[in-house]
Amino acid sequence: MTDNRLRINAGAPVQAALRAGGNEYPSARLNAIAERYLAIVEEQRPPLSRAEWMAVFDALNGVALDDIRAESDSRGMPSWAGIAIEIADADRLNGLGRKWGIDAQALARRIHDMPEAARIAIVETAQRFWALSHLRDGAALDLATAHPATWPADERE
């Protein structure tokens, strides 16, 4: 029998989410939040081309994706809105658009103009891609842009 218990450090966002829904059943609350979050990511993920996704992943390579916040903070942690800047800079400084055969500046502008939920979905998709980096790029992209519940059993672990 699998033991699904986790020991986590409940930071301020988890504490606020639990408080907002009541603390009586924290496991149920966290599972509900995760289910809703995954649904929002699937719904809000923008329909980028494969080359655009690869450019996004390339531009965000090395960015501490878990540290991206709603707003830049005093420590200089980037915001979700900052991913457009990362893409524009990677194009200007390193030829991102030329490398992937896209107009990276136009992509950066499109991402800048997207709703916050779409930018969050981009960050989540990039994090998934880099977690799957042991796979070939096409397979990692296919999984990163799919709901994790649909992944093969060996990639869920």
C-alpha positions in Angstrom: 0.0 0.0 0.0 1.3 3.4 -1.0 1.7 6.0 1.7 0.5 9.3 0.2 1.3 11.4 3.2 3.6 14.4 2.7 5.4 16.6 5.1 5.3 20.1 3.8 6.3 23.6 5.0 3.1 25.5 4.8 4.3 29.0 3.7 2.2 32.1 3.6 0.3 31.2 0.4 -0.7 27.7 1.7 -1.7 29.1 5.1 -3.8 31.8 3.4 -5.5 29.3 1.2 -6.3 27.0 4.1 -7.5 29.9 6.2 -9.8 31.1 3.3 -11.4 27.7 3.0 -11.4 26.7 6.7 -8.7 24.6 8.4 -10.9 21.7 9.4 -9.8 19.4 6.6 -6.4 20.6 5.3 -5.7 17.6 3.1 -9.1 17.9 1.4 -8.6 21.7 1.0 -5.1 21.3 -0.6 -6.3 18.6 -2.9 -9.2 20.8 -4.0 -6.9 23.7 -4.6 -4.5 21.5 -6.6 -7.3 20.1 -8.7 -8.6 23.6 -9.5 -5.2 24.9 -10.2 -4.5 22.1 -12.7 -7.9 22.8 -14.4 -7.1 26.5 -14.6 -3.6 25.8 -16.1 -5.2 23.6 -18.8 -7.9 26.1 -19.6 -5.6 29.2 -19.7 -2.5 27.7 -21.4 -2.1 29.8 -24.6 -2.1 27.9 -27.9 1.6 28.6 -28.8 3.3 26.8 -31.6 5.9 24.1 -30.8 8.7 26.5 -31.8 7.2 29.3 -29.6 7.0 26.9 -26.6 10.6 25.8 -27.2 11.6 29.5 -27.3 9.8 30.2 -24.0 11.4 27.2 -22.4 14.8 28.3 -23.7 14.3 31.8 -22.4 13.2 30.6 -19.0 16.0 28.0 -18.7 17.9 28.8 -15.5 15.2 31.0 -14.1 14.1 29.7 -10.6 10.5 29.1 -11.7 9.3 28.3 -8.1 10.5 31.9 -7.2 8.3 33.7 -9.8 5.7 35.6 -7.9 2.6 37.7 -8.6 4.7 40.8 -8.3 8.4 41.4 -8.1 9.5 41.5 -4.5 12.2 43.4 -2.6 14.7 40.6 -3.2 14.3 41.1 -6.9 12.4 37.9 -7.5 10.7 38.1 -10.9 7.0 38.4 -11.5 4.8 36.4 -13.8 4.6 39.5 -16.0 8.5 39.4 -16.2 8.5 36.3 -18.4 7.8 38.6 -21.4 10.9 40.6 -20.5 13.0 37.4 -20.3 11.9 36.4 -23.8 12.5 39.8 -25.3 15.9 40.0 -23.6 16.9 36.5 -24.8 16.0 37.5 -28.3 17.8 40.8 -28.2 20.9 39.4 -26.4 21.1 35.8 -27.7 19.1 35.6 -30.9 16.2 33.6 -29.5 13.9 34.2 -32.4 16.5 33.3 -35.0 17.4 30.1 -33.1 13.7 28.9 -33.1 12.5 30.5 -36.3 10.0 32.8 -34.7 9.4 36.5 -34.1 10.4 36.4 -30.4 9.7 40.1 -29.9 6.1 39.6 -31.1 5.8 36.6 -28.8 7.1 38.7 -25.9 4.5 41.4 -26.7 1.7 38.8 -26.9 2.7 37.2 -23.6 2.9 40.7 -22.0 -0.7 41.3 -23.1 -2.1 38.0 -21.8 -4.2 37.7 -18.7 -2.3 36.8 -15.5 -3.8 33.3 -15.5 -2.3 32.6 -19.0 1.2 33.8 -17.8 0.9 31.5 -14.8 0.0 28.6 -17.1 3.1 29.4 -19.1 5.3 29.4 -16.0 3.7 26.1 -14.9 4.2 24.6 -18.4 7.9 25.7 -18.4 8.4 24.2 -15.0 6.9 20.9 -16.2 9.1 20.9 -19.3 12.3 21.4 -17.3 11.3 18.7 -14.8 10.9 16.4 -17.9 14.2 17.4 -19.4 15.5 13.8 -19.2 13.2 13.1 -22.2 13.8 14.2 -25.8 12.4 17.7 -26.4 9.3 16.6 -28.3 8.2 14.2 -25.6 8.9 16.7 -22.8 6.9 19.3 -24.7 4.0 16.9 -25.3 3.8 16.0 -21.6 4.4 19.5 -20.4 1.4 20.8 -22.4 -0.9 18.0 -21.2 -2.7 17.5 -17.9 -0.5 15.5 -15.5 -3.3 13.0 -14.9 -3.0 11.9 -18.5 0.8 11.2 -18.3 2.1 7.6 -18.4 2.5 6.1 -15.0 6.3 6.2 -15.1 6.3 10.0 -15.7 3.9 10.8 -12.8 6.3 9.6 -10.1 
